[in-house]
């Protein structure tokens, strides 16, 4: 059970209103409602009675609130204690979460930041977009590199570019000579895809294009990151339709070819808290944007 859902439940229980709770949590109402439903399904009980006047705890909801309240207080107290311990160490810390494909260029950016601030301790996490945004929502990290869209209104972001979907295949594959892989070329082939939630329209577009082309490939693997997929491709498991950033993990005997006449792009961004006031975090964010976007212009947005 994810602790963030417990905190969401506590806020809805305290306010008695999903809209007010979403405002206090600085997130949109639909995702909050979804998280409460997931929690109820996980527990196997109904926690709230839903009425036009608001949301009221059921008897099971009251019992659950009674049990989790001490846990929330303990967690908040532990967070405060650890923050104080970190401040006593002198340099403070910077927490960053990134998509695995950007770990190399992020490392370069953070190295230059660390050289300017050698007393800083860096905490780095890697994962998929959904997990990174969860870290940001729970304020477990200060900066993230993730896919768009971003629904949380408490976050700012700067686009660092589009991660284009490419075809990854062995260099002895019958299609390896082609300059571009078309959807029709994948008929009856084995495919490896990135596992992601459906909010990322670029990944959804892959399935749509294959269906429109009448292609019926067999999906043999979904994975969170590209690195594992490339290992499987090298071992003749199939062809991967994966983000271009996966080239950082390229395997011997595997090549990358453009996919589809109309490129499928996955917009990617650096994300931070809208109310971030720490100048070191802002400096680190700017350096990460600089290195991850290269010389190209970036587009800043507030969501």
C-alpha positions, -999 to 999 in steps of 0.1 A, spaced: 0 0 0 14 34 -10 18 59 18 8 88 -3 -27 73 -7 -31 72 31 -22 109 32 -47 116 5 -74 97 24 -65 117 56 -69 150 38 -103 141 22 -115 128 56 -104 160 73 -120 184 48 -150 162 39 -148 175 4 -129 161 -26 -125 196 -42 -111 212 -10 -88 183 -4 -75 185 -40 -68 223 -35 -49 217 -2 -29 189 -18 -23 211 -49 -35 185 -73 -64 181 -97 -96 166 -84 -100 136 -109 -66 120 -100 -74 124 -63 -107 107 -67 -90 79 -86 -65 74 -58 -92 71 -32 -110 45 -53 -78 26 -57 -73 27 -19 -108 14 -13 -103 -14 -38 -70 -23 -22 -86 -24 13 -118 -41 1 -140 -17 20 -159 15 13 -142 44 32 -166 72 22 -203 78 15 -205 102 -14 -232 129 -14 -238 163 -30 -230 179 4 -196 162 5 -178 130 14 -186 114 48 -166 86 64 -182 52 67 -178 32 99 -149 14 82 -135 48 72 -135 60 108 -117 28 119 -91 33 92 -86 69 100 -80 60 137 -53 35 127 -34 56 102 -34 90 121 -5 79 144 14 66 114 11 99 96 23 118 126 52 94 130 61 98 93 60 136 95 81 136 126 107 113 110 108 136 80 114 166 102 141 148 122 160 136 91 158 170 75 174 184 107 201 158 106 209 167 70 212 204 78 237 196 106 259 178 80 267 213 66 261 211 29 225 201 26 211 178 -1 197 178 -36 172 151 -46 166 143 -82 145 116 -100 151 108 -137 140 86 -165 167 60 -170 174 71 -205 185 105 -193 208 93 -165 240 98 -185 234 135 -194 219 141 -159 251 128 -144 271 153 -164 249 182 -153 250 171 -116 287 167 -117 292 203 -128 267 214 -101 285 194 -75 318 210 -85 303 244 -78 288 231 -45 311 203 -32 294 202 2 261 191 -13 250 155 -10 232 142 -41 203 117 -39 193 103 -73 164 80 -81 155 64 -115 122 51 -128 93 56 -151 73 88 -154 44 77 -131 69 69 -103 88 102 -108 56 123 -106 46 104 -75 80 113 -59 73 149 -69 38 149 -55 50 134 -22 79 159 -22 104 131 -19 125 147 -47 130 183 -56 136 180 -94 124 154 -119 129 145 -155 97 130 -168 73 126 -197 44 150 -204 16 156 -197 17 167 -161 -16 171 -143 -4 183 -109 -10 221 -106 16 224 -80 44 217 -105 63 238 -130 81 223 -159 105 232 -188 104 211 -219 138 197 -228 127 182 -261 109 153 -277 121 117 -273 113 102 -307 102 65 -310 126 45 -330 128 8 -341 156 -11 -324 166 -44 -341 195 -68 -346 218 -58 -375 212 -92 -391 174 -88 -391 158 -89 -425 146 -53 -420 180 -40 -409 188 -27 -444 157 -3 -445 161 34 -441 128 36 -423 106 9 -406 70 12 -416 41 -2 -396 33 -27 -423 68 -41 -421 60 -53 -386 32 -77 -396 34 -109 -376 67 -98 -360 75 -100 -323 75 -66 -306 90 -52 -273 74 -21 -259 79 3 -230 53 -2 -202 37 31 -194 3 46 -184 -20 57 -212 -17 94 -204 14 95 -226 -2 99 -260 30 91 -279 30 55 -265 -7 52 -272 -1 64 -308 21 33 -315 -8 10 -309 -31 32 -330 -7 33 -359 -2 -5 -359 -40 -10 -358 -46 15 -386 -21 -3 -408 -38 -37 -402 -6 -50 -385 -10 -76 -359 23 -80 -342 27 -101 -311 38 -81 -281 62 -104 -262 75 -80 -236 67 -48 -218 93 -33 -196 98 0 -176 131 8 -191 149 5 -224 181 -12 -211 164 -46 -205 146 -44 -238 179 -40 -257 194 -70 -240 164 -91 -252 166 -76 -287 202 -86 -289 192 -122 -280 168 -123 -310 136 -119 -290 120 -93 -314 120 -57 -325 117 -29 -300 97 3 -306 114 24 -280 124 60 -272 155 74 -289 170 80 -255 176 43 -253 206 47 -276 225 54 -244 222 16 -236 228 4 -271 240 -32 -273 266 -48 -298 248 -61 -328 218 -39 -324 210 -9 -346 184 19 -345 162 29 -375 136 56 -378 100 43 -373 70 55 -393 69 83 -419 53 106 -394 75 107 -363 60 97 -329 74 121 -303 72 118 -265 76 153 -250 100 153 -220 105 179 -193 124 190 -162 99 194 -133 101 212 -100 78 225 -73 59 257 -82 66 272 -48 103 262 -48 123 289 -30 157 272 -25 182 290 -48 204 259 -50 175 239 -63 167 265 -89 204 267 -99 205 229 -102 173 229 -122 186 255 -146 219 235 -151 199 202 -157 178 220 -183 209 234 -200 226 200 -203 195 180 -211 182 203 -238 216 210 -254 218 242 -275 182 241 -285 156 266 -272 134 254 -244 98 261 -237 88 269 -201 53 263 -189 33 265 -157 7 238 -151 
